[in-house]
Amino acid sequence: MAKIIPFKAIRPTRDKAYLVSSLPSYIYKKHILEAKLETNPYTFLHIINPEFRKDNKTQPNTVERFEKVKEKFDEFRTNGVLIQDKKEQYYLYRQITPTNTYIGIIAGISVDDYLNGNIKIHEQTLTQREETFKMYLDVCQFNAEPVLLTYQDSTTINNIINKYVNQRSEYEFCTTHKIKQNLWLIDNQKDIETITKEFLTINSIYVADGHHRSASSVLYAKSKRAKNPSASTDEPYNYFLAFFIAESELNIMEYNRTVSDLNGLTTSEFLEKITAYFDVEEQQKRFSPIQKHHFSMFIDGKWFLLKAKKGTFDETDVVSSLDAQILSVNLLKPILGIHDLKTDNRVGFIEGYKGSKALKKAVTKHNAKVAFGLFPVSIDELKNIADNNEIMPPKSTYIEPKMRSGLTIYSLAP
């Protein structure tokens, strides 16, 4: 069962929603970020970057910096840019991109679902990042970007969603990334109760994106509980902000790899060595893999298809049979000397939506010597990893939708 709750979102007024909402600041190139901060007084980026234009800035990821974030957030509320709903409700959110449509429900979910294993993870988190995000929650007292969670499709939930999409949305706007955004208020009490009860019948929820945010919310709740052992279980810190999207709506793409050198090998020596693990076939044109255990490779102006040989990986093991793991164990580590994808600066990662063109560009115009294209992980593979308490290799999946900050903010303040 999954315990979710409606909440009173702090959110932009209708006329400013398109101006307030933003992607995380690290998504933007420096000059674009500066332009947005310079020209848009309402963007949520001002809250994330509260010391824009100041010479004497506080250090990132410190209490002092987070206090500035909280001050700017409070300023947005005082000035009426952000207001809080008077009624607890769910929020229906939709993104329409040039290629896909994503729709789901924004709600609070209990940290106990994470602690008892109802919320399942497939990615390892870093303790330092967890502690940093916990410090942020301690000081700022709000969730502004929901964790992306996925669940098995539900006819009951889909029927309610279909009911609302035929009504006028609270927000409707398009971003400069050509993504249309809609937000509806699910404020009918019967619908709220139906959604809440339906999620109580769902045994497994999977983190698609936001492992560190969910883990830090749990860490924050545990610290608050330790300080207030007799406090009510309804305290806001016992929940965190989440966007629930059905498995059929989720888009899992590959994360491709580039490497800046061949570990001292010539191209011919490198090609010879990989034949121990892969069947290598030169291709006449640019392509992407069309099945599991097949990889594309671009090197010295040529494309190659790599087919993992039988016996080079354990087909019965959920992690060993992942393509990202096969590439690491059979090529990156033994041949190119890359033992840690997280720390080796010779490795680069390219999001799957950029396609094979980006692999070629990385080699011909940037610093990569070789690029590898992978086949995307399936939802069943992701669930299998999580169900078996296993962890995927770093950067195994690039998942959409990517959520925006500032549209529905969950307050942790009592």
C-alpha positions in Angstrom: 0.0 0.0 0.0 1.1 3.6 -0.6 -0.1 6.4 1.6 -0.5 9.6 -0.3 -2.1 12.8 0.8 -3.6 15.9 -0.7 -2.0 19.2 0.3 -2.3 22.9 0.2 0.2 23.9 -2.5 2.1 27.1 -2.5 2.1 28.1 -6.1 2.2 31.0 -8.6 -0.9 33.1 -9.3 -2.4 32.1 -12.6 -1.1 35.1 -14.5 2.5 34.4 -13.4 2.8 30.6 -13.6 4.6 30.6 -16.9 7.1 33.2 -15.6 7.7 31.5 -12.2 8.2 27.8 -13.2 11.7 26.8 -14.1 14.0 23.9 -14.7 16.8 23.4 -12.1 19.5 26.0 -12.5 22.2 23.5 -13.5 20.3 22.7 -16.7 20.9 26.1 -18.1 24.1 27.3 -19.7 25.6 30.2 -17.8 24.7 32.9 -20.3 21.1 31.7 -20.5 20.8 31.5 -16.8 22.1 35.0 -16.4 19.7 36.2 -19.1 16.7 34.7 -17.4 17.7 36.2 -14.0 18.3 39.6 -15.7 15.0 39.8 -17.6 12.4 37.8 -15.5 11.8 39.1 -12.0 9.4 36.3 -11.3 11.4 33.2 -12.2 11.9 30.6 -9.5 15.5 30.8 -10.4 15.8 33.9 -8.2 14.9 31.8 -5.3 17.4 29.1 -6.2 20.0 31.8 -7.0 19.2 34.4 -4.3 22.4 36.4 -4.6 22.3 37.3 -8.3 24.2 40.5 -8.9 25.9 40.5 -5.5 29.7 40.6 -5.2 30.0 39.1 -1.7 28.2 35.8 -2.0 27.8 33.1 0.5 29.3 29.7 -0.2 27.1 27.1 -2.0 25.4 24.4 0.0 25.8 26.1 3.3 23.3 27.2 6.0 24.0 30.8 5.1 23.2 30.2 1.4 20.0 28.3 2.2 18.9 31.1 4.5 19.2 33.4 1.5 17.0 31.0 -0.5 14.4 31.0 2.3 14.5 34.8 2.5 13.8 35.0 -1.3 11.1 32.4 -1.1 9.4 34.4 1.7 9.8 37.6 -0.4 7.9 35.9 -3.3 5.1 35.0 -0.9 5.0 38.5 0.7 4.8 40.1 -2.7 1.9 37.8 -3.8 3.9 36.1 -6.6 3.3 32.8 -4.7 0.1 32.1 -2.8 -1.1 29.1 -0.8 -4.2 27.2 -1.6 -6.8 27.2 1.2 -7.9 23.6 0.6 -6.0 20.3 0.6 -6.2 18.8 -2.9 -4.3 16.8 -5.5 -2.9 18.4 -8.7 -3.1 16.9 -12.1 -0.1 17.9 -14.2 0.6 17.4 -17.9 3.5 18.0 -20.3 3.1 17.8 -24.0 6.5 17.7 -25.8 7.1 17.6 -29.6 7.3 13.7 -29.3 5.4 12.7 -26.1 2.6 13.4 -23.7 3.1 12.9 -19.9 0.4 13.2 -17.3 0.1 12.3 -13.7 -0.8 13.4 -10.2 1.2 15.6 -7.8 0.7 14.6 -4.1 2.5 14.1 -0.9 3.7 10.5 -0.1 4.6 9.1 3.3 8.3 8.6 4.1 7.3 5.4 5.8 6.6 4.0 2.3 10.2 4.5 1.6 11.4 3.1 4.9 9.2 -0.1 4.6 10.2 -0.8 1.0 6.9 0.2 -0.7 8.9 2.8 -2.6 11.6 1.0 -4.4 14.9 2.4 -5.7 17.3 1.4 -8.5 20.1 4.0 -7.9 22.7 4.4 -5.2 22.7 7.7 -3.4 25.7 9.6 -2.0 25.7 10.3 1.7 27.2 13.8 1.3 24.4 14.8 -1.1 21.8 13.4 1.2 23.1 15.4 4.1 23.3 18.6 1.9 19.7 18.2 0.8 18.6 17.5 4.4 20.3 20.7 5.5 18.4 22.5 2.7 15.1 21.1 4.0 16.0 22.0 7.6 16.5 25.7 6.6 14.2 26.3 3.7 11.2 24.2 4.9 9.8 23.4 1.4 9.9 20.9 -1.5 9.8 22.8 -4.8 10.5 20.0 -7.3 8.6 16.7 -7.0 10.3 13.3 -7.0 9.2 11.3 -10.1 7.5 8.1 -9.0 5.9 5.4 -11.3 3.3 2.8 -10.6 1.4 0.1 -12.4 -1.4 1.6 -14.5 -4.8 1.9 -12.7 -8.1 2.2 -14.5 -9.6 4.0 -11.5 -6.9 6.7 -11.6 -7.0 6.9 -15.4 -10.8 7.5 -15.3 -10.3 10.5 -12.9 -7.5 11.9 -15.0 -9.7 11.7 -18.1 -12.5 13.5 -16.3 -10.3 16.5 -15.5 -8.4 16.9 -18.8 -11.7 17.7 -20.5 -12.1 20.7 -18.2 -10.3 24.1 -18.3 -6.9 23.8 -16.6 -5.7 26.2 -13.9 -2.5 26.8 -15.8 -1.8 26.5 -19.5 1.4 27.7 -21.0 4.2 26.8 -23.3 7.9 27.0 -22.5 10.8 28.0 -24.7 11.7 24.3 -24.9 8.5 23.9 -26.8 6.8 22.0 -24.0 3.2 22.7 -23.2 2.3 22.7 -19.5 -1.1 22.2 -17.9 -2.1 22.0 -14.3 -5.6 21.1 -13.0 -6.8 21.2 -9.4 -8.4 17.9 -8.2 -10.5 19.5 -5.6 -13.6 17.3 -5.7 -13.7 15.5 -2.3 -15.0 12.3 -3.8 -12.2 12.2 -6.4 -9.7 12.9 -3.6 -11.0 10.0 -1.5 -11.0 7.7 -4.5 -7.4 8.5 -5.5 -6.3 8.1 -1.9 -8.0 4.7 -1.5 -6.7 3.5 -4.9 -3.1 4.1 -4.0 -3.6 2.1 -0.8 -4.1 -0.9 -3.0 -0.8 -0.3 -4.9 2.0 -2.4 -3.3 5.0 -1.1 -5.2 6.0 2.4 -6.2 9.3 3.0 -8.1 11.5 6.0 -8.0 12.1 7.0 -11.6 14.0 10.2 -10.9 14.9 12.0 -7.7 16.7 9.3 -5.6 18.7 11.9 -3.6 15.6 14.1 -3.0 13.6 11.2 -1.7 16.4 9.8 0.4 17.1 13.3 2.0 13.4 13.8 2.8 13.5 10.5 4.7 16.7 11.5 6.5 15.1 14.8 7.4 11.9 13.1 8.7 14.0 10.7 10.8 15.9 13.6 12.4 12.6 15.4 13.2 11.1 12.3 14.6 14.1 11.7 16.8 13.7 15.2 18.3 9.9 15.0 18.6 9.1 11.3 19.4 5.6 12.1 20.6 4.7 14.3 17.6 1.7 13.5 15.4 2.2 11.3 12.3 0.4 13.9 10.3 3.3 16.4 10.7 4.3 17.7 7.2 7.9 16.3 7.5 6.4 12.8 7.4 5.7 13.3 3.7 7.5 14.6 0.6 6.4 16.0 -2.7 6.0 13.5 -5.6 4.7 13.3 -9.1 3.0 10.0 -9.8 3.0 8.8 -13.4 1.7 5.4 -14.7 4.3 3.0 -16.1 2.8 3.3 -19.6 3.4 7.1 -19.5 7.0 7.0 -18.5 9.7 7.4 -21.1 13.0 5.6 -20.3 15.8 6.5 -22.7 19.4 5.4 -22.8 22.4 7.3 -21.4 25.3 6.9 -24.0 29.0 7.0 -23.2 32.0 8.8 -24.7 35.7 8.3 -23.8 38.4 10.8 -24.4 41.3 8.3 -25.1 42.0 4.7 -25.9 44.2 4.0 -22.9 47.4 4.1 -24.9 46.1 1.8 -27.6 46.0 2.5 -31.4 42.6 2.2 -33.0 43.5 -1.1 -34.6 44.8 -2.5 -31.3 41.6 -1.4 -29.6 39.4 -3.0 -32.3 41.3 -6.2 -32.0 41.0 -6.3 -28.2 37.2 -5.8 -28.1 36.7 -8.9 -30.4 37.3 -11.0 -27.4 33.9 -9.8 -26.0 32.0 -8.5 -29.0 31.3 -9.4 -32.5 32.3 -6.3 -34.4 30.6 -5.3 -37.7 31.4 -2.1 -39.6 28.3 -0.1 -40.7 27.9 2.2 -43.7 25.9 4.8 -41.9 25.0 6.3 -38.6 22.6 4.2 -36.5 21.3 3.4 -33.0 21.0 -0.1 -31.5 17.7 -1.7 -32.1 17.9 -4.5 -29.5 19.4 -5.5 -26.1 23.1 -6.4 -26.0 23.8 -4.5 -29.2 25.9 -1.3 -29.1 26.8 1.3 -31.6 30.3 2.7 -31.7 31.8 5.6 -33.5 35.6 5.9 -33.8 37.9 7.5 -36.4 35.0 8.5 -38.7 33.5 5.0 -38.8 30.4 3.3 -37.3 30.5 -0.2 -35.8 27.9 -2.5 -34.4 29.1 -4.4 -31.3 27.2 -7.6 -30.4 27.9 -8.9 -26.9 29.1 -12.5 -27.2 27.3 -15.3 -25.3 29.2 -16.2 -22.2 30.6 -12.7 -21.6 27.8 -11.9 -19.2 25.4 -13.7 -16.9 22.0 -13.7 -18.6 20.3 -14.9 -15.3 21.6 -12.0 -13.2 19.6 -8.8 -13.3 22.5 -6.4 -13.1 25.1 -8.4 -15.1 22.7 -8.6 -18.1 22.2 -4.8 -18.2 23.8 -3.3 -21.3 25.5 -0.5 -19.3 27.0 -3.2 -17.1 28.1 -5.3 -20.1 29.8 -2.4 -21.6 31.6 -1.5 -18.4 32.7 -5.0 -17.4 33.8 -6.2 -20.9 35.2 -3.0 -22.5 35.5 0.1 -20.4 37.2 -1.6 -17.5 39.5 -4.2 -19.0 40.4 -2.4 -22.2 40.1 1.3 -21.5 41.0 1.2 -17.8 37.9 2.9 -16.6 37.0 1.5 -13.2 34.7 4.1 -11.7 32.2 5.9 -14.0 31.5 8.4 -11.2 35.0 9.7 -10.8 36.9 9.0 -14.1 36.9 12.3 -16.0 37.8 10.5 -19.2 34.1 9.4 -19.5 31.3 11.6 -20.7 27.6 10.9 -20.9 25.1 11.9 -23.6 21.3 11.8 -23.0 19.5 9.4 -25.3 17.1 12.0 -26.8 20.1 13.7 -28.5 20.5 10.6 -30.7 23.4 9.2 -32.6 24.2 12.6 -34.1 25.4 13.7 -30.7 27.8 10.7 -30.5 29.4 11.6 -33.9 29.6 15.3 -32.9 31.3 14.4 -29.6 34.1 12.6 -31.5 34.5 14.9 -34.5 34.1 18.3 -32.8 34.8 17.8 -29.2 37.4 15.8 -27.1 36.1 12.3 -27.4 38.1 9.6 -29.1 35.3 7.0 -29.1 31.5 7.0 -28.4 29.1 4.2 -27.6 25.3 4.1 -28.1 23.2 1.8 -25.8 19.8 0.3 -26.1 17.3 1.7 -23.5 16.5 0.0 -20.3 12.9 -1.3 -20.2 10.5 -0.6 -17.4 10.5 -4.3 -16.5 14.3 -4.3 -16.2 14.1 -1.2 -13.9 11.5 -2.9 -11.7 13.4 -6.1 -11.7 16.5 -4.3 -10.4 14.5 -2.5 -7.7 12.5 -5.5 -6.7 15.7 -7.5 -6.1 17.3 -4.6 -4.1 20.0 -4.2 -6.7 21.5 -1.0 -8.1 22.0 0.0 -11.7 25.4 1.3 -12.9 25.7 5.1 -12.9 23.9 6.9 -15.7 22.0 3.8 -16.9 18.8 5.7 -17.7 17.6 9.1 -18.9 14.0 9.4 -17.9 11.3 11.9 -18.9 9.3 13.8 -18.0 11.7 16.3 -16.4 9.8 18.2 -13.7 9.9 21.9 -13.3 10.4 23.8 -10.0 7.9 26.2 -8.5 4.6 25.1 -9.9 3.4 23.2 -6.8 5.4 23.7 -3.6 5.0 21.5 -0.6 5.4 23.3 2.7 7.3 21.5 5.5 6.5 24.3 8.0 4.1 23.2 10.8 
